Amino acid sequence: MRHFLSVCLAVSALGATPLFADPLPSWNDTEAKAAIIDFVERVTDPASPDYVTPDARIATFDNDGTLWAEQPFYFQFLYALDRLRERAEADPSILTSDVLRAAAEGDLGPVLHAGEQGLLEVVAVSHSGMTVEAFQADVRDWLETARHPETGMRYDAMLYQPMLELLAYLRDEGFSTWIVSGGGVHFIRAFASEAYNIPPWQVIGTRATVSYDEENRVLMKGPEIGFIDDKAGKPVGIDQQIGAVPIFIGGNSDGDFAMLDYGSAQGGPFFGLIVHHTDAEREFAYDREGPVGKLVRGLDEGPGKGWLIVDMARDWGQVWPAE
Amino acid sequence: MRHFLSVCLAVSALGATPLFADPLPSWNDTEAKAAIIDFVERVTDPASPDYVTPDARIATFDNDGTLWAEQPFYFQFLYALDRLRERAEADPSILTSDVLRAAAEGDLGPVLHAGEQGLLEVVAVSHSGMTVEAFQADVRDWLETARHPETGMRYDAMLYQPMLELLAYLRDEGFSTWIVSGGGVHFIRAFASEAYNIPPWQVIGTRATVSYDEENRVLMKGPEIGFIDDKAGKPVGIDQQIGAVPIFIGGNSDGDFAMLDYGSAQGGPFFGLIVHHTDAEREFAYDREGPVGKLVRGLDEGPGKGWLIVDMARDWGQVWPAE
């Protein structure tokens, strides 16, 4: 009680700060920004027919390509390659397939050719046989030293400033903000609190099988995939971990299509957002082709479903956070 | 901002209410109640060496036998039997095994003899082939009309008043409260918000495989079990859905042992609580024997690990909520 009153007094003291400061300063004044603000105002105004109670203000976002960058390849995979190389130097016998041998030599061709299975194979060898805790400490170590091959930036600095502002704006307006990613849940949780202010229980992702070691009382990551949180798996992951349907969903690739479509289907107030990577100068430009972030259905069908296609080059005044 | 200030003013106006009202009025003044309050005060006092920040104040509870009753048999199973009977009347061909035929006739012997597999078989036939939404509406319908065979009460009135007070007390002190149950997650979510003030995303449980039907844009419950949230599965469920270790864990059977032990193992401030069903007069008395809620390791090893064994007859002044 004492703390609560202190907060109240502090808030009163701040009464002079502008109440209507721009919640999305890194967004240009285009229709994208206006549409977001209009939606948030409608669902938070008790007098509006579209009013949604705070408990139902659930917002989910893809991670790779939506909240942080994903070029030239998913950052988690670059981490996996680094660790695979190190492990293979110590023990070459772990390279039991052509895909793994190629990956350890930095040749991505065979891995990409093997598709999702190729990625999972590399991830399985490099991420398993350790406790969840040790894995996450290792991810944090890697983020401290690894640098992006093109920008030279820390990977966890390649967050999209406009999306950070959107997350904060939604939370300020009573939304809970969740990540629903095809990437690994343990990987993302290692940095999501610090990067996005999103706690581990609001991160949903692909996961390895985890088992409880009763003798040592620790959780171990296994090599098998337990759940793939991509495409039609995203609504399933939302059911597993949220048990309610988001009213605001953001993504950037066709891996997010089912999640967006599921939210749209409810018939209530809904905001669908697709980040379209149109900015080769400040970030990367890609959509219908390539091994990462393929976006076809979202561009073709999204506008007809009322989803906002964010044109990064036009709608964003700034891409990366200030250092 | 306007709402927040209103709340502050309202709180100020309430300044005359007693700040130190008993948070656990249905608990007798025994060492059990004192131990709970002592722990909560230590972890919430910033000056205490055991202080825990609010984000890490995670409390998990088993459901059957911990938050509500579980005799003569898990309530979800009684629901499953009711629905199996109705379905079999309409279409006897669904009774494809001796276990199912016996269950439909109300003969529980063969089901119990088949153990967990028997239960899962009945649940699979009675709970699958429908959307998650339709299933939960059906559970709520059942709760409206079904009555407990011995008490004549609604099943969702057979909640333990002392545990409802404990949940509210923990939340008032900045904890998040979660259910981690061997029961079905969709079943519990159908009533947990109303019964416990626990939202769907804070319910972890056993679950069927769920698939997303892209054509109809709905989630379908399948007949296969996707995850069993019991015994060593409970720490795994906590990892899947919370991603952090609870500091307060309550249970009542050996199905909760691994979860309690996992929390204990962290070495930080930790409170383990086991509800011991000692009250044949007001509720039921059972522990080491029987098909439901077997408690052996908890009684033998719990006290040595510092866990509180709640003696329902001695420690609880009231069992059920007032009507």
Contacts between the chains, C-beta under 8 A, distances in Angstrom:
chain1	res1	chain2	res2	distance
A	1	B	11	7.9
A	1	B	19	5.7
A	4	B	11	6.5
A	5	B	8	7.9
A	5	B	11	7.1
A	5	B	12	7.4
A	8	B	5	7.9
A	8	B	8	3.6
A	8	B	11	6.9
A	8	B	12	7.4
A	11	B	1	7.8
A	11	B	4	6.4
A	11	B	5	7.0
A	11	B	8	6.9
A	12	B	5	7.4
A	12	B	8	7.4
A	19	B	1	5.6
A	55	B	199	6.3
A	132	B	239	6.1
A	185	B	240	7.8
A	185	B	243	7.3
A	186	B	243	7.9
A	189	B	243	5.0
A	199	B	55	6.3
A	199	B	243	7.8
A	199	B	244	7.6
A	200	B	242	6.7
A	200	B	243	2.9
A	200	B	244	5.3
A	201	B	201	7.7
A	201	B	241	6.5
A	201	B	242	4.7
A	201	B	243	5.7
A	201	B	244	7.0
A	203	B	243	6.6
A	207	B	240	6.9
A	210	B	236	5.3
A	210	B	239	5.4
A	210	B	240	7.4
A	211	B	232	7.2
A	211	B	236	6.7
A	212	B	232	4.3
A	212	B	233	7.6
A	212	B	234	8.0
A	212	B	235	4.3
A	212	B	236	5.6
A	212	B	258	5.9
A	212	B	262	6.7
A	214	B	232	6.0
A	214	B	258	6.2
A	214	B	261	7.4
A	217	B	261	5.8
A	217	B	262	5.7
A	217	B	264	7.8
A	217	B	265	3.7
A	218	B	265	7.6
A	219	B	235	6.1
A	219	B	236	6.9
A	219	B	239	5.2
A	219	B	262	7.9
A	232	B	211	7.2
A	232	B	212	4.2
A	232	B	214	6.0
A	233	B	212	7.6
A	234	B	212	8.0
A	235	B	212	4.3
A	235	B	219	6.0
A	236	B	210	5.3
A	236	B	211	6.7
A	236	B	212	5.6
A	236	B	219	6.9
A	239	B	132	6.1
A	239	B	210	5.4
A	239	B	219	5.2
A	240	B	185	7.8
A	240	B	207	6.9
A	240	B	210	7.4
A	240	B	240	7.4
A	240	B	241	7.4
A	241	B	201	6.5
A	241	B	240	7.4
A	241	B	241	5.5
A	242	B	200	6.7
A	242	B	201	4.7
A	243	B	185	7.3
A	243	B	186	7.9
A	243	B	189	5.1
A	243	B	199	7.9
A	243	B	200	2.9
A	243	B	201	5.7
A	243	B	203	6.7
A	244	B	199	7.6
A	244	B	200	5.3
A	244	B	201	6.9
A	258	B	212	5.9
A	258	B	214	6.2
A	261	B	214	7.4
A	261	B	217	5.8
A	262	B	212	6.8
A	262	B	217	5.7
A	262	B	219	7.9
A	264	B	217	7.8
A	265	B	217	3.6
A	265	B	218	7.6
